Amino acid sequence: MENISKALIMAGAILIGILILSFLVYVFAQYNNFTSSQSRKEENRQIAEFNQQFEQYKKDRGWRASDMATVINSARNNNERYDLTSADRANRYYVEVKVTAGLNTYGELTDKTIVYNNLLKEDSLPYIFFKFKEIRYHDDSGRVCYIEFERYIEPH
């Protein structure tokens, strides 16, 4: 009889130990879910903040050459931060800016300083504006990877 009571106490202690261990595993899993959720929220916030610097130009028209320079600098700074060149277009962090002028294209403005300087010269001309044409997002990261503008001349 004494052995049976000791066996029952041991079995109860084992069950309580398993219960405590299960509870600790549950708490650990919940903590991991919480931290990964917070990490995803922070990553989404950073992506939204990054995209906003380009999305603000989605307004249809009326941008000046100096505004285009700001967009180009944002893309250039991003590409330099990740040490990317136009050969890295497939990279999830690369941003390409294209500005066209009718049939002429200013080119890949993130890489061409001469074109960039010519664009800035046009900022002094009161009748030359740029309008938003297209924006694309990288499939994997959701970050802006391409933005295009088109030059137009207002009749004066």
KATA-V607074 format. One record per backbone hydrogen bond with DSSP energy under -1.0 kcal/mol. NH is the residue of the N-H (numbers start at 1). CO is the residue of the C=O. E is the energy in kcal/mol with one decimal. If there is no record, write none. Layout:
nh=NH co=CO e=E
nh=NH co=CO e=E
This chain:
nh=5 co=1 e=-2.0
nh=6 co=2 e=-1.9
nh=7 co=3 e=-2.3
nh=8 co=4 e=-2.4
nh=9 co=5 e=-2.2
nh=10 co=6 e=-2.5
nh=11 co=7 e=-2.5
nh=12 co=8 e=-2.5
nh=13 co=9 e=-2.4
nh=14 co=10 e=-2.3
nh=15 co=11 e=-2.4
nh=16 co=12 e=-2.5
nh=17 co=13 e=-2.4
nh=18 co=14 e=-2.6
nh=19 co=15 e=-2.4
nh=20 co=16 e=-2.5
nh=21 co=17 e=-2.6
nh=22 co=18 e=-2.6
nh=23 co=19 e=-2.2
nh=24 co=20 e=-2.3
nh=25 co=21 e=-2.2
nh=26 co=22 e=-2.3
nh=27 co=23 e=-2.5
nh=28 co=24 e=-2.4
nh=29 co=25 e=-2.4
nh=30 co=26 e=-2.4
nh=31 co=27 e=-2.3
nh=32 co=28 e=-2.4
nh=33 co=29 e=-2.3
nh=34 co=30 e=-2.3
nh=35 co=31 e=-2.6
nh=36 co=32 e=-2.5
nh=37 co=33 e=-2.1
nh=38 co=34 e=-2.4
nh=39 co=35 e=-2.3
nh=40 co=36 e=-2.3
nh=41 co=37 e=-2.4
nh=42 co=38 e=-2.3
nh=43 co=39 e=-2.4
nh=44 co=40 e=-2.8
nh=45 co=41 e=-2.3
nh=46 co=42 e=-2.3
nh=47 co=43 e=-2.3
nh=48 co=44 e=-2.5
nh=49 co=45 e=-2.4
nh=50 co=46 e=-2.5
nh=51 co=47 e=-3.0
nh=52 co=48 e=-2.0
nh=54 co=51 e=-1.7
nh=55 co=51 e=-3.0
nh=56 co=52 e=-1.7
nh=57 co=54 e=-1.7
nh=58 co=55 e=-2.0
nh=63 co=130 e=-2.5
nh=68 co=64 e=-1.7
nh=69 co=65 e=-2.1
nh=70 co=66 e=-1.6
nh=71 co=67 e=-2.1
nh=72 co=68 e=-2.8
nh=73 co=69 e=-2.7
nh=74 co=70 e=-2.2
nh=75 co=71 e=-2.4
nh=76 co=72 e=-3.2
nh=77 co=73 e=-3.0
nh=78 co=74 e=-2.1
nh=79 co=75 e=-2.8
nh=80 co=76 e=-2.6
nh=81 co=77 e=-2.3
nh=82 co=78 e=-1.7
nh=83 co=80 e=-1.1
nh=84 co=79 e=-3.4
nh=88 co=85 e=-2.5
nh=91 co=88 e=-2.2
nh=94 co=91 e=-1.3
nh=96 co=145 e=-2.1
nh=98 co=147 e=-2.4
nh=100 co=149 e=-2.6
nh=101 co=104 e=-3.9
nh=104 co=101 e=-2.0
nh=106 co=99 e=-2.4
nh=109 co=97 e=-1.1
nh=109 co=107 e=-1.5
nh=111 co=108 e=-2.0
nh=116 co=112 e=-1.8
nh=117 co=113 e=-2.4
nh=118 co=114 e=-2.2
nh=119 co=115 e=-2.2
nh=120 co=116 e=-1.9
nh=121 co=117 e=-1.5
nh=123 co=120 e=-1.3
nh=124 co=121 e=-1.0
nh=125 co=122 e=-1.6
nh=128 co=125 e=-1.3
nh=129 co=152 e=-2.8
nh=130 co=63 e=-2.5
nh=131 co=150 e=-2.7
nh=133 co=148 e=-2.8
nh=134 co=148 e=-1.5
nh=136 co=146 e=-2.8
nh=138 co=143 e=-3.3
nh=142 co=138 e=-2.1
nh=145 co=136 e=-2.4
nh=146 co=136 e=-1.4
nh=147 co=96 e=-2.0
nh=148 co=134 e=-2.9
nh=149 co=98 e=-2.7
nh=150 co=131 e=-2.5
nh=151 co=100 e=-3.9
nh=152 co=129 e=-2.9
nh=154 co=127 e=-3.0
